[in-house]
Amino acid sequence: MMPLYLLGALAMSLCIAGLIEFQLHNRSLSSIPLRIHVNGTRGKSSVTRLVAAGLREGGLKTFAKTTGTAPRVIDPEGKDRIIHRLRLPSIGEQVRLLRYFASEKPDAVVIECMAVQPQYQWIAEHQMIKSHIGVITNVRPDHLEEMGPTEEDVAYSLCNTIPNEALLITAEDQKPDILKAVAKQNNSQVVCSDPTSVSQKEIDLFTYIEHRSNVAIAIDVCEKAGIDRQTALNGMHKVKPDVGALVVWDLMIKESTYKFVNGMAANDPVSTLGIWNSINDRYGLGKKTCIFFNSREDRPGRTAQMIELTLSKIKPDFFIIRGDKVLKIINDLVYLSPLTIIKTFDLNKKLTKATELLESLPNETLIYAIGNQVGAGQEILEKISRLKING
C-alpha cells in the first residue's frame, strides 16, 4: 500500500494543478471580450453559424464552434475547420478550444453547447464559458433519457446554461415562463425573439431552408453586440450551412426527377412535423410525397414515435423505412394511413438499397428524409447527393 504521506502529497499536487488550470482558464476567458453560448433543442448549430457570420460582417474578429452533425471550428474568415477527435466527445474540449481562441485575441467567440446531461450543461456555462449572452433556441421533447422525462424537465435542464447577471435571448414559445423565471433568479435579462419580424424576402435570400426563429435570434444577438440588422443579415446570407441544414436538392434518377429535402437533423417528432408542413406547403402541391426514415437500432422508442407520426400526421403516398424489427410497429399502425405504400429494408442491407427504392418512386415525387443522420445516414446522403442535378 502507498504510505499515507505519499497519498497526501499526491492529493496536494492534484489540488495545486487544478488551481493552476482554473486560473489559466479564467485568464483565457478574460481575454475574450464577448462570449456567446448557444443551447436549445433544435437549431443550435444554425444559430451559432448565423451569429458568427453577422458579427464578422460587422467587423468583429469572431471564432465559432459547432457540435452538430459534424463538429467544426469556424475561423474569422468564415472557413470551416474539421475537429478531429482521437477519443469520445467530452465537454473538456470546450476548455481547450477557448484557450486556443483566446490566444488568437478575438473580439467574440460563439460556441454551441455540447453537453446533454443537466449537470454538465451547468458546468459548461458556469465554469467553462461564463457567457455575456446566452441563447436557448427552443425547448422540444428530445433527449428525454438524459433531460426528461417531461418537456418541463427538458426546459429546466436547458436553463442550466442561462448565464448569471447577463443576457438570455430565446425564441422559445412553449415554455417561456420557465426560462424567464430561471433568468430572473440568475439576475439576467431576457429578450424574446420574434420570428414574424423576419420577412419572407429576407428568408428567400438564404441558399438553404432557414427557420425564421433562428434568424430572429441571430439578429437580436448581433444587435445586442452593436451590429445593425442589415449588416448582420448581409453576413448571414453568406453563411455556409451546417451539414444538417435543410438543403433542398433536385435529383435525377434515370429519367425521373425528384425534390429531396434532408430533415434528419431534426430528429424529434415536433420539429419533424413542423418542417414537413413548411416544405409540403412550399413544394408539395399536386405532387406525390415520400418519407424516407433512417432509424437507429438503439432507439426503438424513437422509431415507433416517428413511424406513428408519419402515418398519423403526414400520411405520405410512400414510406421507405430503413430499420430492424419495424414490421410489428408498422402492422399495429398501418390503419392510420391505409393508402400509404410502405417499403422497408434492414440495417444490414447495402446502403445502395436506399437509392434503389427511391428510383422506384413516380416522377416529381417530393422526398423528405427524417431520422438519424450520423454514420450510415450521412453515407446515404452522400450517395443521394451524387444524383443532384447541376452538381
C-alpha positions in Angstrom: 0.0 0.0 0.0 1.1 3.6 -0.7 2.1 5.4 2.5 -0.3 8.0 3.8 2.1 10.8 3.4 2.6 9.9 -0.3 -1.2 9.9 -0.8 -1.4 13.3 0.9 1.4 14.6 -1.3 -0.4 13.3 -4.4 -3.7 14.8 -3.4 -2.0 18.2 -2.7 -0.3 18.1 -6.1 -3.6 17.4 -7.8 -5.2 20.3 -6.0 -2.4 22.7 -6.9 -2.6 21.5 -10.6 -6.4 22.1 -10.5 -6.0 25.6 -9.1 -3.4 26.5 -11.8 -5.6 25.1 -14.5 -8.6 27.1 -13.1 -6.5 30.3 -13.1 -5.3 29.8 -16.6 -8.8 29.2 -17.9 -10.1 32.3 -16.2 -7.2 34.2 -17.8 -8.3 32.8 -21.2 -11.9 33.9 -20.6 -10.9 37.4 -19.6 -9.1 37.9 -22.9 -12.3 37.2 -24.9 -14.4 40.4 -24.8 -17.7 38.8 -25.9 -18.6 35.2 -25.2 -21.9 33.8 -26.6 -23.1 30.3 -25.5 -25.8 28.7 -27.7 -28.1 26.0 -26.3 -31.5 24.6 -27.1 -33.1 21.5 -28.6 -33.2 22.4 -32.3 -31.2 24.9 -34.3 -28.1 25.4 -32.1 -25.6 24.8 -34.9 -27.5 27.1 -37.4 -27.8 29.9 -34.8 -24.1 29.6 -33.9 -23.2 30.0 -37.6 -25.6 32.8 -38.2 -24.5 34.8 -35.2 -20.8 34.4 -36.1 -21.5 35.5 -39.7 -23.4 38.6 -38.5 -20.6 39.6 -36.1 -17.9 39.0 -38.8 -19.8 41.2 -41.2 -19.9 43.9 -38.6 -16.1 43.9 -38.4 -15.6 41.7 -35.2 -12.9 39.1 -35.3 -15.0 36.1 -34.4 -14.4 32.4 -33.8 -17.2 29.9 -33.6 -17.6 26.3 -32.8 -20.4 24.0 -33.7 -21.1 20.5 -32.3 -23.9 19.4 -34.6 -24.0 16.7 -37.2 -20.3 17.3 -37.9 -18.3 19.4 -35.3 -16.5 22.4 -36.7 -14.5 25.4 -35.8 -15.3 28.4 -37.9 -12.4 30.9 -38.2 -12.6 34.7 -38.6 -12.7 34.3 -42.4 -15.8 32.1 -42.2 -13.9 28.9 -43.1 -14.8 25.6 -41.6 -12.1 23.6 -39.8 -12.9 20.0 -39.0 -12.4 18.9 -35.4 -10.6 15.6 -35.5 -11.2 13.6 -32.3 -9.0 10.8 -31.1 -11.4 9.9 -28.3 -15.1 10.2 -27.5 -16.5 13.8 -27.3 -16.1 15.5 -23.9 -17.0 18.9 -22.7 -13.4 19.4 -21.8 -12.9 20.0 -25.5 -14.5 23.4 -24.9 -11.8 24.4 -22.4 -9.0 23.6 -24.9 -10.7 25.4 -27.7 -11.4 28.5 -25.6 -7.7 28.6 -24.7 -6.8 28.5 -28.4 -9.4 31.1 -29.3 -8.1 33.4 -26.5 -4.5 33.1 -27.9 -5.8 34.5 -31.2 -7.1 37.6 -29.5 -10.7 37.6 -30.9 -13.4 40.2 -30.4 -16.0 37.5 -29.9 -16.5 33.7 -29.6 -19.7 31.9 -30.4 -19.8 28.4 -29.0 -22.5 25.8 -29.2 -23.3 23.8 -26.1 -22.2 20.2 -26.4 -23.4 19.0 -23.1 -26.6 17.0 -22.8 -26.9 15.9 -19.1 -28.2 18.7 -16.9 -25.1 18.8 -14.6 -22.7 19.1 -17.5 -24.8 21.8 -19.0 -24.4 23.8 -15.8 -20.6 23.2 -15.8 -20.4 24.2 -19.4 -21.8 27.6 -18.7 -21.0 28.5 -15.1 -17.5 27.0 -15.0 -16.3 26.9 -18.6 -17.8 29.7 -20.7 -19.4 32.3 -18.4 -21.1 33.9 -21.3 -22.2 37.5 -21.8 -25.1 36.4 -24.0 -26.8 33.1 -23.5 -29.1 31.6 -26.2 -31.8 29.0 -25.8 -33.2 28.4 -29.2 -36.3 26.4 -28.2 -37.5 23.5 -25.9 -38.7 20.4 -27.6 -39.2 16.8 -26.4 -35.8 15.4 -27.3 -33.1 13.6 -25.3 -35.7 12.6 -22.8 -33.5 9.8 -21.5 -31.0 12.4 -20.3 -33.1 15.5 -19.6 -36.7 14.2 -19.3 -39.0 12.5 -18.8 -41.2 15.6 -19.4 -40.9 18.6 -21.6 -40.8 20.8 -18.5 -37.8 18.8 -17.3 -36.1 19.5 -20.7 -36.7 23.2 -20.2 -35.2 23.2 -16.7 -32.2 21.3 -18.0 -31.6 23.7 -20.8 -31.9 26.6 -18.2 -28.6 25.3 -16.7 -26.9 27.4 -19.4 -28.6 30.7 -18.6 -25.8 33.0 -17.6 -25.5 35.0 -14.3 -26.0 38.8 -14.5 -26.0 38.8 -18.3 -28.5 38.4 -21.1 -30.6 35.5 -22.4 -32.0 35.5 -25.9 -34.6 32.9 -26.9 -37.4 32.2 -29.4 -39.0 29.5 -27.1 -42.8 29.8 -27.4 -44.0 26.7 -25.4 -42.2 27.1 -22.0 -41.1 30.7 -21.9 -42.2 31.3 -18.3 -39.7 28.6 -17.1 -36.9 30.3 -18.9 -37.9 33.8 -17.6 -38.1 32.5 -14.0 -34.7 31.0 -14.0 -33.2 34.0 -15.8 -34.7 36.2 -13.0 -33.1 34.0 -10.4 -29.8 34.5 -12.2 -30.3 38.3 -12.4 -30.2 38.1 -16.2 -32.4 40.0 -18.6 -34.4 38.2 -21.3 -35.0 39.1 -24.9 -37.8 37.1 -26.6 -37.1 37.0 -30.4 -40.0 37.3 -32.7 -39.9 35.1 -35.8 -42.5 37.2 -37.5 -40.1 40.1 -37.6 -38.1 38.3 -40.3 -39.7 38.8 -43.7 -40.1 36.2 -46.5 -37.8 38.3 -48.7 -35.1 38.0 -46.0 -35.6 34.3 -45.8 -35.6 33.8 -49.5 -32.1 35.2 -49.8 -30.6 32.1 -48.0 -29.2 29.4 -50.2 -30.9 26.8 -48.0 -34.1 26.5 -45.9 -33.5 28.5 -42.8 -36.0 28.9 -40.0 -37.3 32.4 -39.2 -36.8 31.8 -35.4 -33.1 31.0 -35.9 -32.6 34.2 -37.9 -34.6 36.3 -35.4 -32.4 35.1 -32.6 -29.2 35.8 -34.5 -30.4 39.3 -35.4 -31.1 40.0 -31.8 -27.8 38.7 -30.6 -25.9 40.8 -33.2 -27.9 43.9 -32.4 -27.0 43.5 -28.7 -23.4 43.2 -29.8 -23.7 46.5 -31.6 -24.2 45.2 -35.2 -27.1 46.8 -37.0 -29.8 44.5 -38.5 -29.0 44.9 -42.2 -25.2 44.5 -41.7 -25.9 41.3 -39.7 -28.3 39.9 -42.3 -25.8 40.7 -45.1 -23.3 38.4 -43.3 -25.9 35.7 -42.5 -26.9 35.4 -46.2 -23.3 34.5 -47.0 -23.1 31.7 -44.3 -22.1 28.2 -45.2 -24.9 26.0 -43.8 -24.3 23.3 -41.3 -24.1 19.7 -42.6 -27.5 19.1 -41.0 -29.2 22.2 -42.6 -32.3 21.9 -44.6 -30.9 21.9 -48.1 -33.2 21.2 -51.0 -31.8 19.0 -53.8 -33.2 18.5 -57.3 -32.4 14.8 -58.1 -32.4 13.0 -61.4 -32.5 9.2 -61.3 -32.6 7.7 -64.8 -35.4 9.5 -66.5 -37.2 10.9 -63.4 -36.6 14.0 -61.3 -37.3 14.4 -57.6 -37.3 17.2 -55.0 -35.3 15.9 -51.9 -35.2 17.6 -48.5 -32.9 16.4 -45.7 -34.6 16.8 -42.4 -32.6 14.2 -40.5 -31.0 16.7 -38.1 -34.5 17.4 -36.7 -34.9 14.1 -35.0 -37.8 14.8 -32.6 -41.4 14.5 -33.7 -42.5 18.1 -33.1 -39.7 19.6 -35.2 -40.0 16.9 -37.9 -43.7 17.7 -38.4 -43.1 21.4 -38.4 -40.5 21.1 -41.1 -42.8 18.8 -43.1 -45.7 21.3 -43.0 -43.4 24.0 -44.3 -41.8 22.1 -47.2 -45.1 20.5 -48.2 -46.7 23.9 -48.4 -43.8 25.1 -50.5 -43.0 22.2 -52.8 -45.7 19.5 -52.4 -48.7 21.0 -54.2 -50.1 18.4 -56.6 -47.1 16.0 -56.2 -46.7 12.6 -54.8 -44.9 12.5 -51.4 -42.5 10.1 -49.8 -41.0 9.9 -46.3 -37.6 8.2 -46.1 -36.9 7.2 -42.5 -33.4 6.1 -41.3 -33.9 4.6 -37.9 -31.4 3.7 -35.1 -31.3 0.2 -33.6 -30.6 1.6 -30.1 -33.7 3.9 -30.1 -36.8 1.6 -30.6 -39.0 4.2 -28.8 -38.0 6.9 -31.2 -38.5 4.6 -34.1 -42.1 3.9 -33.0 -42.7 7.6 -32.5 -41.5 8.6 -36.0 -43.5 5.8 -37.7 -46.6 6.8 -35.8 -46.0 10.5 -36.6 -45.6 9.7 -40.3 -48.7 7.5 -40.6 -51.0 9.6 -38.3 -50.0 13.2 -39.3 -48.1 13.2 -42.6 -49.8 10.4 -44.4 -47.4 10.3 -47.4 -48.1 8.3 -50.6 -44.9 6.3 -50.0 -43.0 5.5 -46.8 -39.5 4.0 -47.0 -38.1 2.7 -43.7 -34.5 1.6 -43.1 -34.6 -0.3 -39.8 -34.8 -3.6 -38.0 -37.7 -5.0 -36.1 -40.1 -2.5 -37.5 -42.8 -4.8 -39.0 -44.8 -5.2 -35.8 -44.8 -1.4 -35.3 -46.0 -0.9 -38.9 -48.7 -3.6 -38.6 -50.0 -2.0 -35.5 -50.2 1.5 -37.0 -50.8 1.0 -40.7 -54.6 1.6 -40.2 -53.7 5.3 -39.6 -52.8 5.7 -43.3 -54.1 2.7 -45.2 -53.3 4.2 -48.6 -49.6 4.7 -47.9 -47.3 2.3 -49.7 -44.7 1.2 -47.2 -41.3 -0.4 -48.2 -38.7 -1.5 -45.7 -35.1 -2.7 -45.7 -32.9 -3.9 -42.9 -29.9 -2.1 -41.4 -27.6 -4.8 -42.6 -28.6 -4.3 -46.3 -26.2 -2.3 -48.6 -26.8 1.4 -48.5 -27.4 1.4 -52.2 -30.8 -0.1 -51.4 -31.9 3.4 -50.4 -31.3 4.8 -53.9 -32.8 1.7 -55.5 -36.1 2.3 -53.6 -36.1 6.0 -54.4 -35.7 5.1 -58.1 -39.0 3.2 -57.9 -40.9 6.4 -57.0 -43.1 8.2 -59.5 -41.6 11.2 -61.4 -41.5 14.5 -59.5 -42.1 13.0 -56.0 -41.3 15.2 -53.0 -39.0 13.2 -50.7 -38.5 14.2 -47.1 -35.7 12.3 -45.2 -36.1 12.0 -41.5 -34.4 10.1 -38.6 -30.8 9.6 -37.8 -28.1 11.3 -39.9 -24.9 10.2 -38.1 -22.9 7.3 -39.5 -24.9 5.3 -42.1 -27.4 8.3 -42.5 -24.5 10.5 -43.7 -23.3 7.9 -46.1 -26.8 7.5 -47.6 -27.0 11.3 -48.0 -23.6 11.3 -49.7 -24.8 8.7 -52.2 -28.0 10.5 -52.8 -26.1 13.8 -53.3 -24.3 12.3 -56.3 -27.7 12.3 -58.1 -28.1 16.1 -57.8 -28.9 18.0 -61.0 -26.2 20.5 -61.7 -23.8 19.0 -59.1 
